[in-house]
Amino acid sequence: TGKTWQWTGSTTTVPASQSVVPDPENYTITFNTDGTFAAKADCNQVSGGYTTSGSDLTITPGPTTLMACPEGSMDSLFLEGLGKAASFTISGSDLTITDSDEGTMRFVAAS
């Protein structure tokens, strides 16, 4: 909690794919100690709640601004991934969120 994490890439199993985020600073999430989060999904701001139990993680996106992001934006992929979160691991300055389909979102702590 209290750190801002920048999304750097994802893998999905269905369909199998990998993506690298060209501008990680445009896709961030900060988990607050009160069970809420604040995120930036390119040109939109998102807030919501989260719960953890051991390594289990549930993220519940709430209000989102509805700006039209530029072509090539990964905002919908970012929000979809957060909403499917099932577990997490932290290793040093890296956060990996795994979803219910065994796909992953990789984050690095912002400096």
N, C-alpha and C positions, 0 to 999 in steps of 0.2 A: 504494500500500500504506500501511497505517497509519491511513488516514482511515476514518471511519464515514460511510457513504452512506445517505441516507433515500430510500426509494422514493416518488416523487410521482405517477406515472401510467404508463399503458401504452397502446400501440396494437397491434391485431392486424389481420392482413390476411384470415385465414380462421378464423372469420367476421370480417368487417370491424367493428371496434368500437374505442372509446376509453374509457378509464376513468381517473378521478382518484381518488387515494388520500386519503380524508378525514383520516387520522391517520398521516402519514409517519413519525413517531417510533416507530410500532409495527411498521415494516417496514424493517429496517436490515441492512446487510452491511458487514463490515470484512474487507478482504483483507490477510492477513499476509505478511511478506516470505518466509516459509518455504513458500509454496505452499498454505497452508490458509486457510480463511475461517471466520468466526463470523457468524451471522445471527440476527435476531429476526423471526419470522413471526407477528406479533400475539402470541398467548399461548404460542407455542412457540419453543424455541431449536433452532438447526440449526448443524451444523458440517460441514466437508467439505474438498475440495481444489479447486484451480483451476490452470490453466496458461494462459500467454499466449505468443504468437509474433507479433511485430509487433502488429497490431490484432486478431488472432484471439484468442478467449477460449473456454475450455471450463471449465464449472463442474460439479463432481461432488458433489451433495449427499450427505452421509453421515448420521450419527445425528441423529434428530429426536425431540424430546419429543412426546408424543401427547396433549396436553391438548385438551379440546373447547373450541374458541374460541367466543365469542358469535356469535349470528346476525348475518349481514352481514359476517363476517370475510372478508378477502381472502387468507388464509394459503395456501390451495391454489393460487390464481392466481399468487401471489408465487413459491412454490416451483416450480411448473410453468415459469414464465418463466425462472427461474435455470437450471433443468436444460436448457433449450433454447438457452442462450447460444451465439452463434457469433462475435461480434465486439464491440468496444467503441470508443468515442471519449470523450475528455475535453476539455471546453472550459471553462476557468476552474473554477468550482465545480460544474459539471454533468457527470454521467456518463450516457452512453446505451449500453445494451446492446442489440444487435440479435440476433434469433434466426434460426434457419435458415429460417423462413417469412417473413422480413422484418418481423416485428413488433418493437416496441421497448419497453424498460423505461427510464423516465427517473428519475434519482436526482439529489439535490443533497447536497453535502457538509454534514454536521451541523456546527453552530457550536460 
